[in-house]
Amino acid sequence: MASSSGPYSRYSAPTSSSPYGQSYSAGGSGYGGGYGGTGPAPGYGGASYSAPTYNAGAMDSSYSAQSNVRAEEDASKRGKKSVALQALNKNVLIWAGFFTVSLFVYFLLSGGDFSFLMTYGAMARMFGFGIINLKTFKSQRATGVSAKSMQLYSIVFFCRLTSIIRHEGYLPYDKSGDWLYHFIEIMSLIFTASALYGITVPFKGTYQSDCDKFGEFNVPPGYGAVYLALPVLVVALFLHPNLNEDFLSDVAWTYAMYLESVALIPQLYMFQKQKNGVVEIMNAHFVAALGFGRVMEFIFWMYSYHELATSSGSALPGYIAIIAQFAQLVLMVDFFWYYITAVKNATPLVLPSHSGGNMV
């Protein structure tokens, strides 16, 4: 039986010495204290270490807070998507209503002739001015609307009506030219005059005259449109077709056609002068409708411009009409791009900022 003393003895000799200067007694000194003994482990300076505790309540609270934050973020995203979807649906409904009425008019009130494009273009204009009236009088604000463009379009519709009511030379060939075209032009004049009234009288306080500055050079404030109206009148006096065989009637119709090609310039200029280039969506619908109408008429005159001949047989008025309409569409190309993008994404329409220095 092995001795209980010596360097390899185990726990039985109370006074046995270790080669390392420590005693291994049965009383629990040494490593016994660290693994179930009652004394501290001398090798660690007598310190005691307790096992880490797990606070389940704190962890649950932290996880719950993070979950609430994520839930709020998701709800915010869903809310923004919902608002955007509602705006998109509204935009789609506006145009869907117009195209629905267009089909009704085409099949029931026209003869389906190619000249219906003239009537369709006039419908788009009337639709546009209807939108701007809805916006102005419903919101009771005239923000973002150019009074100069309204002035020019009032002249356009008035002069055209003085021609087509008295003579038939410039009416569509199909049955929409019997009365519908006249009705559309009359309503367009009423809508334009109404919008101009709203801008200058009841909602004048919201009219942004500081942005509607086109042509205000050596003329009284608000009269910048003369820089477009007068030169165009001079051109119409000397270069006009002769379909009505009446000087005043022919000049009136030609003046309306030429002037319409530039009447939207003050409005586009005003858009670029607005703060941050942001355009109200209803104002954008208005301009887009006018642009769409111009596209329809441009297609028609591309195939019919030769009919706009002078009494001497010159087709120059037809060429001028085509060039003027094409120039207007070129000016609107960037607007159409940003408009389509804004409607598709249900976001505000923001035009790039320009100084406008190239416009008087």
FIVEX-562960 format. One line per field, with one value per residue (C-alpha): residue number from 0; x, y, z. Coordinates in steps of 0.05 Angstrom, whole numbers, plus 32768, in hexadecimal, padded with zeros to 4 digits. Layout:
i	NUM_... $
x	X_... $
y	Y_... $
z	Z_... $
***
This chain:
i	0_1_2_3_4_5_6_7_8_9_10_11_12_13_14_15_16_17_18_19_20_21_22_23_24_25_26_27_28_29_30_31_32_33_34_35_36_37_38_39_40_41_42_43_44_45_46_47_48_49_50_51_52_53_54_55_56_57_58_59_60_61_62_63_64_65_66_67_68_69_70_71_72_73_74_75_76_77_78_79_80_81_82_83_84_85_86_87_88_89_90_91_92_93_94_95_96_97_98_99_100_101_102_103_104_105_106_107_108_109_110_111_112_113_114_115_116_117_118_119_120_121_122_123_124_125_126_127_128_129_130_131_132_133_134_135_136_137_138_139_140_141_142_143_144_145_146_147_148_149_150_151_152_153_154_155_156_157_158_159_160_161_162_163_164_165_166_167_168_169_170_171_172_173_174_175_176_177_178_179_180_181_182_183_184_185_186_187_188_189_190_191_192_193_194_195_196_197_198_199_200_201_202_203_204_205_206_207_208_209_210_211_212_213_214_215_216_217_218_219_220_221_222_223_224_225_226_227_228_229_230_231_232_233_234_235_236_237_238_239_240_241_242_243_244_245_246_247_248_249_250_251_252_253_254_255_256_257_258_259_260_261_262_263_264_265_266_267_268_269_270_271_272_273_274_275_276_277_278_279_280_281_282_283_284_285_286_287_288_289_290_291_292_293_294_295_296_297_298_299_300_301_302_303_304_305_306_307_308_309_310_311_312_313_314_315_316_317_318_319_320_321_322_323_324_325_326_327_328_329_330_331_332_333_334_335_336_337_338_339_340_341_342_343_344_345_346_347_348_349_350_351_352_353_354_355_356_357_358_359 $
x	8000_801D_8034_8008_8043_8071_806B_8037_800A_7FC0_7F97_7FA3_7FE0_7FCD_8014_8032_805A_8057_8094_8072_806B_8021_7FFE_7FC9_7FA0_7F5D_7F42_7F34_7F6E_7F8E_7F61_7F2C_7F11_7F08_7EE1_7EB1_7EDE_7ECF_7F10_7F28_7F5B_7F9E_7FB8_7F86_7F95_7F5B_7F26_7EE4_7EBF_7E76_7E54_7E36_7DEC_7DBA_7D87_7D4F_7D22_7D54_7D62_7D18_7D0E_7D47_7D2D_7CE7_7CFF_7D25_7CE7_7CBD_7CEE_7CEE_7CA2_7C9D_7CCD_7CA5_7C64_7C83_7C9A_7C55_7C36_7C62_7C54_7C0A_7C0C_7C34_7C03_7BC8_7BEB_7BFA_7BB2_7B9A_7BC8_7BB2_7B68_7B6F_7B8B_7B60_7B22_7B3B_7B4B_7B07_7AE3_7B10_7AF8_7AB0_7AB9_7ADE_7AAB_7A6B_7A79_7AAC_7AAE_7AF1_7B14_7B5E_7B4B_7B2F_7B75_7B67_7B2A_7B51_7B88_7B55_7B36_7B7A_7B81_7B3D_7B4E_7B8D_7B6A_7B35_7B6B_7B8A_7B45_7B39_7B7C_7B74_7B2D_7B2E_7B6F_7B62_7BAA_7BC8_7C0E_7C39_7C09_7C21_7BF1_7C17_7C09_7BBF_7BBE_7BDD_7BAE_7B72_7B87_7B92_7B4C_7B2A_7B4B_7B3F_7AF5_7AED_7B05_7AE3_7A9F_7A9A_7ABC_7AC9_7B0C_7B34_7B02_7B0D_7AF0_7AC8_7A88_7AAC_7AB7_7A6C_7A65_7A92_7AD2_7AB0_7A96_7ADB_7AFC_7AC6_7ACF_7B1B_7B13_7AE4_7B15_7B50_7B2C_7B15_7B5C_7B76_7B3F_7B52_7B9B_7B90_7B53_7B3E_7B80_7BAF_7BD2_7BEB_7C01_7C4D_7C5A_7CA4_7CAB_7C7F_7CB2_7CB7_7CC1_7CBF_7CF2_7CE0_7C96_7C67_7C66_7C38_7C3D_7C77_7C4A_7C4D_7C92_7C6F_7C2B_7C42_7C79_7C4B_7C14_7C42_7C54_7C0B_7BF9_7C2A_7C2C_7BE8_7BC0_7B82_7B50_7B19_7B27_7B1D_7B59_7B43_7B2A_7B69_7B97_7B71_7B76_7BBF_7BD0_7BAF_7BD6_7C1A_7C0E_7BFA_7C3E_7C60_7C28_7C43_7C89_7C7A_7C5E_7C9B_7CC7_7CA1_7CAB_7CF6_7CF3_7CCE_7CF4_7D19_7CF7_7CBD_7C7D_7C38_7C1D_7BDB_7C03_7C2C_7BED_7BD5_7C15_7C18_7BD1_7BE3_7C21_7BF9_7BC7_7C01_7C1C_7BD8_7BD4_7C1D_7C0E_7BD2_7BF7_7C32_7C04_7BDA_7C09_7C06_7BBE_7BD6_7BE8_7BE5_7BBA_7BF7_7BFF_7C3B_7C3D_7C69_7C32_7C2D_7C79_7C77_7C3F_7C66_7CA7_7C84_7C60_7C9F_7CC6_7C92_7C98_7CE3_7CDD_7CB1_7CDC_7CFF_7CBD_7C9B_7CD5_7CD1_7C86_7C81_7CB5_7C8F_7C4C_7C68_7C8B_7C54_7C89_7C8C_7CA0_7CE3_7D00_7D4A_7D5A_7D6D_7D7C_7D4C_7D7C_7D70_7D27_7D17 $
y	8000_8043_8074_80AF_80DD_80F5_8121_80F6_80EB_80FC_8122_80F3_8113_8153_816E_8154_8188_8193_81A0_81E0_81FB_81ED_81BC_818D_817F_815F_819F_81BB_81E9_81ED_81D9_81BB_8200_820F_81CF_81C5_81D3_8208_8230_825E_8247_8262_8262_829B_82C9_82B3_82D3_82B2_82B1_82A7_828C_82C2_82CC_82D1_830A_82F0_832C_835F_8338_8331_837C_838C_835C_8378_83C0_83AC_8388_83C6_83F2_83C3_83C0_840C_8410_83DC_8401_8443_8422_8404_8448_846A_8434_843B_8487_847D_8448_8476_84AE_847E_8467_84AF_84BF_8481_8490_84D7_84BF_8481_84AD_84D8_849D_847D_84BD_84BF_847A_848E_84CD_84A8_8471_8499_84E1_84DD_84BE_849C_84C7_84D8_8520_850A_8514_855F_8554_8525_8558_858D_855C_8553_859E_85A5_856C_8590_85D2_85AC_858F_85D3_85EF_85B3_85BE_8609_860D_85CD_85DE_862A_8633_864D_8635_861F_8638_866C_86A6_86B6_8672_867A_86BD_86A0_8664_8692_86B7_8674_865A_869C_86A6_865E_8663_86A3_867C_8638_8654_867E_8650_8606_8605_85EE_85BD_8572_854C_851A_8526_853E_857E_858A_85A1_857B_859E_85E2_85CC_85B4_85F6_861E_85F6_85FE_864A_8649_861D_8649_868A_866A_8655_869A_86B9_868B_869E_86E9_86F4_86C4_869F_86D7_86D2_868C_869D_8698_86D7_86D4_8694_86A9_86D9_86C6_8702_8737_8764_87AD_879D_87A5_8769_8733_8747_871C_86F4_872C_8713_86D5_86F0_872A_8709_86CD_86FC_871D_86D9_86C5_8705_86F7_86AB_868B_8658_866A_8631_8660_8692_86C9_86F2_86FD_86B6_8698_86C4_86B6_866B_866E_869C_866B_8631_8655_8673_8631_8616_8648_8654_8620_863E_866C_8630_8606_8641_8649_8600_8609_8647_8625_8613_85D0_85C4_859F_85A1_8593_8553_8574_85AB_8574_8550_8592_859C_8553_8556_8592_856F_8530_855A_857B_8536_8522_8562_855B_8515_8531_856B_8540_8521_855F_859B_85A2_85BA_85F8_861C_8667_8686_8683_8638_863C_8605_8630_8638_85ED_85E7_861D_85F9_85B7_85D8_85FF_85C2_8598_85CE_85CD_8582_8587_85B9_8588_854A_854F_8560_8522_84F7_8510_850F_84C6_84B3_84D8_84BA_8474_8478_84A2_84D5_8521_853D_855F_8584_8593_85DA_860B_8654_8663_8697_8682_8697_86E1 $
z	8000_7FED_8020_802D_802E_7FF7_7FB9_7F97_7FD3_7FCA_7FFD_8038_8058_8078_807D_803E_8017_7FCC_7FA3_7F8D_7FD4_7FDC_8008_7FED_802A_802D_804A_8005_7FF7_7FB2_7F78_7FA4_7FB3_7F69_7F5A_7F93_7FCF_8002_7FFE_7FC8_7F95_7FAA_7F63_7F52_7F8B_7FB6_7F89_7F7D_7F39_7F30_7EF1_7EC2_7EC9_7E8D_7E93_7E67_7E76_7E5C_7E1C_7E0F_7E18_7DE8_7DB3_7DBB_7DB1_7D72_7D58_7D65_7D3F_7D03_7D05_7D05_7CCA_7CA3_7CB2_7C9B_7C5A_7C4F_7C5C_7C29_7BF6_7C04_7BF9_7BB9_7BA1_7BAD_7B87_7B4E_7B4C_7B4A_7B10_7AEA_7AF6_7ADB_7A99_7A96_7A9B_7A61_7A34_7A44_7A2F_79F1_79DB_79E6_79BC_7985_797B_7986_7974_793C_78F7_7905_78D2_78D9_78E5_7928_7942_7940_796D_799A_79A2_79B5_79E7_7A08_7A0F_7A2D_7A5D_7A72_7A80_7AA6_7AD3_7AE1_7AF4_7B22_7B44_7B4B_7B65_7B8F_7BB3_7BAF_7B9A_7B59_7B69_7B2E_7AF8_7AC6_7ABA_7A7A_7A5C_7A6F_7A4C_7A0D_7A0B_7A15_79D6_79B2_79BF_79B2_796F_795A_796C_7944_7907_790E_7923_78E4_78B2_78A9_7886_78C3_78E2_78E7_78AC_78D4_78F9_7938_7910_790D_7954_7984_7970_797B_79BF_79D5_79C1_79E4_7A24_7A1E_7A1A_7A57_7A7F_7A6C_7A7E_7ABF_7AD2_7AC2_7AED_7B27_7B21_7B1E_7B4C_7B83_7B8C_7B78_7BBC_7BAA_7B63_7B5D_7B36_7B4A_7B21_7AE6_7ACB_7A82_7A53_7A89_7A68_7A5B_7A64_7AA0_7AD0_7AB6_7A6D_7A58_7A2A_79F6_79E2_79C7_79B2_7986_795C_794F_7939_7906_78E9_78E5_78C0_7889_7887_788C_7864_783D_784C_7863_782C_785F_7876_78BE_78C8_78A9_78D2_7912_790A_78F6_792F_7960_7943_7944_7989_79A8_7996_79C5_79F8_7A28_7A2C_7A67_7A8E_7A81_7A94_7AD5_7AE6_7AE1_7B0D_7B46_7B85_7B7F_7B3B_7B5C_7B32_7B50_7B31_7B1B_7AF7_7AD7_7ABF_7AA1_7A78_7A65_7A4A_7A1F_7A07_79F5_79CE_79A8_7996_7978_794F_7939_791E_78F8_78D9_78C6_7892_7883_7885_7839_7841_7865_7826_7818_77E2_77B4_77C1_77EF_7825_7853_7888_788D_7896_78CC_78F0_78F0_7906_793E_7959_7955_797B_79B2_79BA_79BD_79F5_7A1B_7A12_7A56_7A77_7A5A_7A73_7ABB_7ABA_7AA4_7AD8_7B10_7AFD_7AF8_7B3B_7B5D_7B72_7B6B_7B28_7B2F_7AF3_7AEE_7B04_7ACC_7AD0_7A97_7A7D_7A36_7A3C_7A3D $
***
